[in-house]
């Protein structure tokens, strides 16, 4: 693991109070308790919050080794609405890696394990 993981310095993740549960080689799991100001006009968790949680997990996984990985493409599918009472988890793991590119899958679930969103992310390694 690198001396200092750049994703751990993520000020936005800290602002949202995202908790790092586990980081290991090519994998990360994070947790977020939904707060009142995360709720959109329809009464559900705003999609940007869900995306940010998945993106942060990806960032930790992509930077878990010596190379620094940056997202160059992300596809997200929202499966189920997240509720104001939910606690959300995101797990990201490496699927495939070449010298310069890595494909990661991330999944966001609630406290009951229900799938909220799935993401596929392409990382470029500097």
MIPA-847875 format. One record per residue (C-alpha): x, y, z; residue in one letter. Coordinates in steps of 0.1 Angstrom, whole numbers, padded with zeros to 4 digits, always signed. Example, Ala and Ser with C-alpha at 12.3 -4.5 7.8 and 13.67 -1.06 7.14 Angstrom:
<mikols>
+0123-0045+0078A+0137-0011+0071S
</mikols>
This chain:
<mikols>
+0000+0000+0000X+0013+0035-0008X+0026+0057+0021X-0003+0081+0018X-0035+0072-0001X-0048+0104-0018X-0084+0092-0015X-0080+0093+0023X-0075+0131+0020X-0109+0134+0002X-0124+0165+0018X-0159+0159+0004X-0160+0123+0017X-0150+0137+0051X-0177+0164+0048X-0203+0137+0043X-0190+0117+0072X-0182+0086+0051X-0166+0060+0072X-0138+0037+0058X-0147+0002+0069X-0119-0017+0051X-0092-0011+0025X-0071-0039+0012X-0054-0046-0021X-0078-0037-0050X-0108-0036-0026X-0126-0011-0004X-0157-0009+0017X-0172+0023+0031X-0202+0032+0051X-0225+0063+0053X-0254+0070+0076X-0281+0090+0057X-0285+0125+0070X-0316+0147+0066X-0299+0170+0042X-0292+0141+0018X-0329+0138+0010X-0343+0150-0024X-0377+0164-0033X-0392+0130-0038X-0382+0119-0002X-0354+0096-0011X-0316+0099-0009X-0303+0121-0036X-0285+0102-0064X-0254+0123-0061X-0249+0111-0025X-0252+0074-0036X-0228+0081-0065X-0203+0098-0042X-0203+0069-0018X-0195+0044-0047X-0170+0068-0062X-0151+0071-0028X-0150+0033-0024X-0136+0030-0059X-0110+0057-0052X-0098+0038-0022X-0096+0005-0041X-0079+0021-0071X-0053+0037-0049X-0046+0007-0027X-0014-0002-0044X+0017+0017-0056X+0000+0033-0087X-0024+0062-0084X-0056+0055-0101X-0080+0081-0114X-0115+0076-0128X-0119+0083-0165X-0154+0068-0169X-0181+0057-0146X-0215+0041-0153X-0241+0039-0126X-0274+0021-0124X-0298+0030-0097X-0316-0002-0087X-0337+0008-0057X-0344+0041-0038X-0324+0047-0006X-0346+0058+0023X-0340+0086+0049X-0336+0059+0076X-0310+0039+0057X-0274+0032+0064X-0255+0028+0031X-0225+0007+0023X-0204+0007-0009X-0179-0020-0019X-0155-0016-0048X-0133-0043-0062X-0109-0047-0091X-0122-0068-0120X-0095-0065-0146X-0061-0046-0148X-0036-0038-0174X-0005-0015-0169X-0025+0017-0174X-0062+0008-0171X-0083-0010-0144X-0120-0019-0144X-0137-0019-0111X-0172-0028-0100X-0189-0011-0071X-0221-0019-0054X-0241+0002-0029X-0264-0016-0005X-0284-0006+0025X-0282-0020+0060X-0304-0050+0050X-0282-0059+0020X-0307-0046-0006X-0289-0034-0037X-0293+0004-0042X-0269+0009-0071X-0243-0008-0092X-0214+0010-0108X-0186+0001-0133X-0156+0024-0133X-0126+0026-0155X-0094+0039-0138X-0063+0053-0155X-0031+0046-0137X-0005+0074-0138X
</mikols>
